[in-house]
Amino acid sequence: MSFNWINAEEFSFNSFLLMDRWIVRMICNNYAGCGEYCDNLSIALAYNPSVAWYFAHKSPESKPSIEKMIAMAPKNLTPHEIRKAEVFVIHAMETAVVYVYPDIMNQNCDYIYGWDKQLLFELADFTDKVVLDLGSGTGRLAFAAAEKAKSVYASEPTDMLREYMRDKIKRENINNVVVVDGTIEKIPYEDNSFDIAMSGHVVGDNYDAQIAELSRVVKNGGYIIDCIGEDNRKREPDEELIKRGFESLYHVSISGGDIYRYRKLVRK
Ligand SMILES: C[S@@+](CC[C@H](N)C(=O)[O-])C[C@H]1O[C@@H](n2cnc3c(N)ncnc32)[C@H](O)[C@@H]1O
């Protein structure tokens, strides 16, 4: 799916030097051996040895795919042909590219810039609560919750986004948000640590395991919240969440998208 959040022509292929291991692994391994994407990635890596070196060292598990791709790249390409391949890959990976440019992510991603924090506050009472935000991104949910909560733990596996949030905390003297590394698959906190565990655009790869982890860290009587931002996509409610006991709240976004927000009361 293409979101057109960026104009790939304007981005250097060196952007990939800012990426974390989990993204490098996704770029190299998810797509290994697959048609047009792989052909272009092969060229881009073969003609950008610094990026290829960085990928192979940052994600050693991807080294065999990287070597295979470099070996299959055609020789003696023109600068124009190389740039075309780079732009193809940058465009294909735009969702990962925006993670290393948090300001651009805030400006260009409709789910962030078009969002109103009241949409979060309608889902639960955050007053004086201890809150976890999984996959915080630039902190859309975390900083909103912090206006009411006692403390917010913003967990984010992408280094550039963690640093973006830390800079914002310092700049704006925010004293109740803590930024941490971590993924939803293995939340770095003890059982029953939070009143609310929330996320947006994160849950979905493995509902059972992810919801079990969220439930584990929420106290009895607390909430799990899934609150996506605003966009123009037509969608159906997420039956996987509903059949696991989530309540959904629906509205149409200003740009005509079907937006479902979800909450689940945790009983232990
Ligand atoms: C589409 S962004 C959404 C950011 C933010 N939740 C929001 O709605 O504004 C997805 C975020 O999830 C993070 N992420 C990716 N895989 C993750 C995982 N397994 N566990 C936790 N976060 C993850 C990404 O680094 C990115 O910041």
The ligand as an SDF file (V2000), in Angstrom:
LIG
                    3D

 27 29  0  0  0  0  0  0  0  0999 V2000
    2.4570    3.8370   12.3630 C   0  0  0  0  0  0  0  0  0  0  0  0
    3.4930    4.2500   13.6900 S   0  0  0  0  0  0  0  0  0  0  0  0
    2.3080    4.8060   14.9060 C   0  0  0  0  0  0  0  0  0  0  0  0
    2.9220    5.6910   15.9440 C   0  0  0  0  0  0  0  0  0  0  0  0
    1.9670    6.0930   17.0740 C   0  0  0  0  0  0  0  0  0  0  0  0
    1.4810    4.9390   17.8090 N   0  0  0  0  0  0  0  0  0  0  0  0
    0.8010    6.8560   16.5270 C   0  0  0  0  0  0  0  0  0  0  0  0
   -0.2680    6.2550   16.3490 O   0  0  0  0  0  0  0  0  0  0  0  0
    0.9520    8.0530   16.2700 O   0  0  0  0  0  0  0  0  0  0  0  0
    3.9190    2.6500   14.3260 C   0  0  0  0  0  0  0  0  0  0  0  0
    4.9480    2.7220   15.4400 C   0  0  0  0  0  0  0  0  0  0  0  0
    5.1040    1.4370   16.0120 O   0  0  0  0  0  0  0  0  0  0  0  0
    6.4770    1.1520   16.1900 C   0  0  0  0  0  0  0  0  0  0  0  0
    6.6130   -0.3040   16.1360 N   0  0  0  0  0  0  0  0  0  0  0  0
    6.8840   -1.0930   15.0900 C   0  0  0  0  0  0  0  0  0  0  0  0
    6.9250   -2.3870   15.4490 N   0  0  0  0  0  0  0  0  0  0  0  0
    6.6300   -2.4110   16.7690 C   0  0  0  0  0  0  0  0  0  0  0  0
    6.5170   -3.4570   17.7430 C   0  0  0  0  0  0  0  0  0  0  0  0
    6.6970   -4.7340   17.4100 N   0  0  0  0  0  0  0  0  0  0  0  0
    6.2280   -3.1170   19.0230 N   0  0  0  0  0  0  0  0  0  0  0  0
    6.0480   -1.8260   19.3640 C   0  0  0  0  0  0  0  0  0  0  0  0
    6.1280   -0.7960   18.4860 N   0  0  0  0  0  0  0  0  0  0  0  0
    6.4200   -1.0800   17.2140 C   0  0  0  0  0  0  0  0  0  0  0  0
    7.1730    1.8910   15.0640 C   0  0  0  0  0  0  0  0  0  0  0  0
    8.5260    2.1580   15.3610 O   0  0  0  0  0  0  0  0  0  0  0  0
    6.3230    3.1590   14.9700 C   0  0  0  0  0  0  0  0  0  0  0  0
    6.7870    4.1600   15.8130 O   0  0  0  0  0  0  0  0  0  0  0  0
  1  2  1  0
  2  3  1  0
  2 10  1  0
  3  4  1  0
  4  5  1  0
  5  6  1  0
  5  7  1  0
  7  8  2  0
  7  9  1  0
 10 11  1  0
 11 12  1  0
 11 26  1  0
 12 13  1  0
 13 14  1  0
 13 24  1  0
 14 15  1  0
 14 23  1  0
 15 16  2  0
 16 17  1  0
 17 18  1  0
 17 23  2  0
 18 19  1  0
 18 20  2  0
 20 21  1  0
 21 22  2  0
 22 23  1  0
 24 25  1  0
 24 26  1  0
 26 27  1  0
M  CHG  2   2   1   9  -1
M  END
$$$$
